[in-house]
Amino acid sequence: MELKIGLVAEKEIVVEDKHVASHLGSGGVPVYATPTMVLHMEETSRQAVDHLLGPDGATVGAYMAVKHLAPTPKGMRVRIRAELTKIDGRMLTFKVEAWDEVEKVGEAEHVRAIISMAKFAERIEKKKRAAGA
């Protein structure tokens, strides 16, 4: 299989205590938290493509424009779907949507950059040395 527009991945979760805004501190209500939704959107986008990049290849998040459209209470299922919509060199753009059992609860445009794990590790080490760490 090759990297191409139209690749899709889906993830389904049940909203638990660890997923809610009041647990994460991102809000005072016990509903699916925006930071958790963003994490699930990134994970789902990665699932669509990372397995096609070889042993040294991976993707990292570069941009996300997200809308959290509706609350989802604990115990409800959420399905996240990511579709690769654009390939521009090493930049991959995804359309991501999240649906609970009743309605669409989130949508995003997400861009991931293809990286070489070896080069990325070198870059991190160089930065740590520059900071004296």
BELQUIWO-V271388 format. One record per residue. N is the residue number from 1. RES is the residue in one small letter. SS is DSSP state (2 for helix, 1 for strand, 0 for the rest). Layout:
BEGIN
((N	RES	SS) (N	RES	SS))
END
This chain:
BEGIN
((1	m	0) (2	e	0) (3	l	0) (4	k	0) (5	i	0) (6	g	0) (7	l	0) (8	v	1) (9	a	1) (10	e	1) (11	k	1) (12	e	1) (13	i	1) (14	v	1) (15	v	0) (16	e	0) (17	d	2) (18	k	2) (19	h	2) (20	v	1) (21	a	2) (22	s	2) (23	h	2) (24	l	2) (25	g	0) (26	s	0) (27	g	0) (28	g	0) (29	v	0) (30	p	0) (31	v	1) (32	y	1) (33	a	0) (34	t	2) (35	p	2) (36	t	2) (37	m	2) (38	v	2) (39	l	2) (40	h	2) (41	m	2) (42	e	2) (43	e	2) (44	t	2) (45	s	2) (46	r	2) (47	q	2) (48	a	2) (49	v	2) (50	d	2) (51	h	2) (52	l	2) (53	l	0) (54	g	0) (55	p	0) (56	d	0) (57	g	1) (58	a	1) (59	t	1) (60	v	1) (61	g	1) (62	a	1) (63	y	1) (64	m	1) (65	a	1) (66	v	1) (67	k	1) (68	h	1) (69	l	0) (70	a	0) (71	p	0) (72	t	0) (73	p	1) (74	k	0) (75	g	0) (76	m	0) (77	r	1) (78	v	1) (79	r	1) (80	i	1) (81	r	1) (82	a	1) (83	e	1) (84	l	1) (85	t	1) (86	k	1) (87	i	1) (88	d	1) (89	g	0) (90	r	0) (91	m	1) (92	l	1) (93	t	1) (94	f	1) (95	k	1) (96	v	1) (97	e	1) (98	a	1) (99	w	1) (100	d	1) (101	e	0) (102	v	0) (103	e	0) (104	k	1) (105	v	1) (106	g	1) (107	e	1) (108	a	1) (109	e	1) (110	h	1) (111	v	1) (112	r	1) (113	a	1) (114	i	1) (115	i	1) (116	s	1) (117	m	2) (118	a	2) (119	k	2) (120	f	2) (121	a	2) (122	e	2) (123	r	2) (124	i	2) (125	e	2) (126	k	2) (127	k	2) (128	k	2) (129	r	2) (130	a	2) (131	a	0) (132	g	0) (133	a	0))
END
